[in-house]
């Protein structure tokens, strides 16, 4: 069985912050110890693929951290996307990361990156990042065709479909960037490193922006879920049409 029942979801909502952040590398240890883990995108992709789930929704994926060329701090989400054929619907990558280098790394991993109804990669809290994408999709049906082609050709890599936060809920890019820079300095002063950086910075950004980043976060997750559901339906319809297509005779 994959997923949580109502009681488990309630427990996660109440005590989730105490659960171990679980990427692919942590799965064996968490399972062996019988402890609770909160899966990252990389671990969720792994489990989804194991049970044949072709698509899932998240808020934002991990990426190359700022100054990653020095620290080599790169999320395992990116390498998982390069080797696991699951489509991930997100609001891009978190704006606390180095978006340009993240996109370069995804290209190296052979990951199809598409932006939904825009030519620019979204920056999680905001609609734009200044980074263009190689592929634009304008409907759930277009997304479904790409996902189906990727799976049918056995490319072996995942797909990232980036959906901008709704315009009316987008936080101010300048305010967010200022909060990020201050949070990064605080993290450096406190010597916070590794997988503790992202939750620390996100929490500080929420405080420094007076909660506007949290409002944008909630809105984008809901929007991603709606978009992902439409894409899943379109993919299901496409599979049915292909399955029912008459077989042509070779004679």
C-alpha positions in Angstrom: 0.0 0.0 0.0 1.2 3.5 -0.8 -0.2 6.6 0.8 -1.7 7.6 4.1 -5.1 7.0 5.7 -7.0 9.8 7.5 -5.5 9.1 10.9 -2.0 9.0 9.5 -2.6 12.3 7.6 -3.8 13.9 10.9 -0.6 12.7 12.6 1.5 14.1 9.9 -0.2 17.5 10.1 0.3 17.6 13.9 3.8 16.1 14.2 5.2 16.3 10.7 8.0 18.8 11.6 9.4 16.0 13.9 9.6 13.5 11.1 12.9 12.9 9.4 13.4 14.6 6.0 13.6 11.6 3.7 15.3 11.7 0.3 16.2 8.5 -1.7 19.4 8.0 0.3 17.4 7.9 3.6 14.7 5.4 2.6 16.5 2.2 3.7 17.5 3.7 7.1 14.0 5.0 7.9 12.4 1.7 6.9 14.9 -0.4 8.8 14.5 1.7 11.9 10.7 1.7 11.7 10.6 5.5 12.1 8.6 8.2 10.4 9.9 10.1 7.4 8.6 13.0 5.3 9.6 12.3 1.7 11.2 14.7 -0.6 10.6 14.8 -4.3 13.3 12.2 -5.0 11.9 9.7 -2.5 8.3 10.3 -3.7 9.4 9.8 -7.3 11.0 6.5 -6.3 7.9 5.2 -4.6 5.5 6.5 -7.3 7.5 4.7 -10.0 7.5 1.4 -8.0 3.7 1.3 -8.0 3.2 2.6 -11.5 2.1 6.2 -10.6 3.2 8.3 -13.6 2.6 11.8 -12.3 2.4 13.7 -9.0 2.2 17.2 -7.7 4.4 19.1 -5.3 5.0 22.7 -4.3 8.6 23.1 -5.6 11.4 20.8 -6.3 14.9 21.1 -4.8 17.8 22.3 -6.9 21.3 23.7 -7.0 21.8 25.9 -3.9 23.2 29.3 -4.2 27.0 29.1 -4.2 26.6 25.5 -5.1 29.7 25.7 -7.3 31.6 26.0 -4.1 29.6 23.8 -1.7 28.4 21.2 -4.3 25.0 21.3 -2.5 22.7 19.9 -5.1 19.4 18.3 -4.4 18.9 14.6 -5.1 15.6 15.7 -6.7 17.6 16.6 -9.9 19.4 13.3 -10.3 16.2 11.4 -9.5 14.5 13.3 -12.3 17.3 12.2 -14.5 16.7 8.5 -13.9 13.1 7.9 -12.9 10.3 8.3 -15.5 7.8 10.2 -13.5 6.3 13.6 -14.3 6.5 16.2 -11.5 4.1 19.2 -11.5 5.5 22.0 -9.4 5.8 25.8 -9.3 9.4 25.5 -10.5 12.2 25.4 -8.0 12.3 27.3 -4.8 13.5 30.9 -5.4 16.0 30.5 -2.5 18.0 28.3 -4.9 20.1 29.1 -8.0 17.5 28.7 -10.7 19.8 29.2 -13.7 22.3 26.5 -12.5 19.4 24.2 -11.6 18.1 24.3 -15.2 21.6 23.7 -16.5 21.9 20.6 -14.2 18.5 19.3 -15.4 19.6 19.6 -19.0 22.7 17.6 -18.2 20.5 14.9 -16.6 18.4 14.8 -19.8 15.2 16.0 -18.1 12.4 17.6 -20.2 11.5 20.9 -18.6 8.3 22.5 -19.7 6.6 25.7 -18.5 2.8 25.8 -18.4 1.3 28.6 -20.4 4.4 30.7 -20.3 7.9 30.9 -21.9 9.6 31.7 -18.6 10.5 29.3 -15.8 8.6 30.3 -12.6 10.4 31.1 -9.4 8.0 29.4 -6.9 6.7 32.5 -5.0 6.7 34.6 -8.2 5.7 34.0 -11.8 9.0 34.8 -13.4 12.7 34.1 -12.9 14.4 35.6 -15.9 15.2 32.1 -17.2 13.6 30.9 -20.4 12.5 27.3 -20.9 13.1 25.1 -24.0 9.5 23.8 -24.0 6.1 25.5 -23.5 2.8 23.7 -23.0 -0.6 25.4 -23.1 -3.0 22.7 -22.1 -3.3 19.5 -20.0 -3.6 17.6 -23.3 -0.2 18.9 -24.5 1.3 17.9 -21.1 -0.2 14.4 -21.4 1.3 13.9 -24.9 4.8 14.7 -23.7 4.4 12.4 -20.7 3.0 9.6 -22.8 5.8 10.0 -25.4 8.5 10.0 -22.7 7.1 6.7 -21.2 6.4 5.1 -24.6 9.9 5.7 -25.8 11.4 4.4 -22.5 13.7 7.4 -22.2 14.2 6.6 -18.5 14.1 10.2 -17.3 11.5 12.2 -15.7 9.6 15.4 -16.7 9.3 18.6 -14.9 6.2 20.8 -15.7 6.5 24.2 -14.1 3.2 26.0 -13.3 3.4 29.7 -12.3 1.8 30.8 -9.1 -1.6 32.5 -9.9 -0.9 36.2 -10.6 -3.3 37.4 -7.8 -1.3 35.4 -5.2 2.2 36.1 -6.4 4.4 37.8 -3.8 6.6 40.7 -4.7 9.8 39.4 -6.2 12.0 42.2 -4.7 10.6 41.7 -1.2 11.2 37.9 -1.5 14.7 38.4 -2.8 15.6 40.8 0.0 14.3 38.3 2.6 16.2 35.5 0.9 19.5 37.4 1.0 19.0 38.2 4.7 18.1 34.6 5.5 21.1 33.3 3.6 23.4 35.6 5.7 21.7 34.4 8.9 22.1 30.8 7.9 25.8 31.4 7.2 26.3 33.2 10.5 24.6 30.3 12.4 26.6 27.8 10.3 23.5 26.0 9.2 24.3 23.5 6.4 23.0 20.5 4.5 19.3 19.7 4.4 18.6 22.0 7.3 19.2 25.1 5.1 16.0 25.0 3.1 13.5 24.8 6.0 15.4 27.4 7.9 15.4 29.9 5.0 11.8 29.2 4.1 10.7 29.9 7.7 12.8 33.1 7.9 11.4 34.3 4.6 7.9 33.7 5.9 8.7 35.8 9.0 10.5 38.6 7.1 7.7 38.9 4.5 5.0 39.1 7.1 3.5 35.9 5.9 3.0 36.9 2.3 5.3 34.1 1.2 3.2 31.6 3.1 0.0 32.8 1.4 1.7 32.5 -2.0 2.9 29.0 -1.0 -0.6 27.8 -0.2 -2.1 29.3 -3.3 0.5 27.7 -5.6 0.1 24.2 -4.1 -3.7 24.4 -4.7 -3.1 25.6 -8.2 -0.5 22.9 -8.9 -3.0 20.2 -7.6 -5.7 21.5 -9.9 -3.4 21.6 -12.9 -1.9 18.2 -12.1 -5.4 16.6 -11.8 -6.4 17.9 -15.2 -3.1 16.6 -16.7 -3.7 13.2 -15.1 -7.2 13.0 -16.6 -5.8 14.0 -20.0 -3.2 11.3 -19.7 -5.8 8.7 -18.8 -7.9 9.7 -21.8 -4.9 9.6 -24.1 -4.0 6.1 -23.0 -7.6 4.9 -23.5 -7.7 6.3 -27.1 -4.4 4.7 -28.0 -5.4 1.3 -26.5 -8.7 1.3 -28.4 -7.1 2.4 -31.7 -7.6 -0.2 -34.5 -4.5 -2.2 -35.4 -3.5 -1.7 -39.0 -2.8 -4.8 -41.1 0.7 -5.2 -42.6 -0.8 -6.9 -45.6 
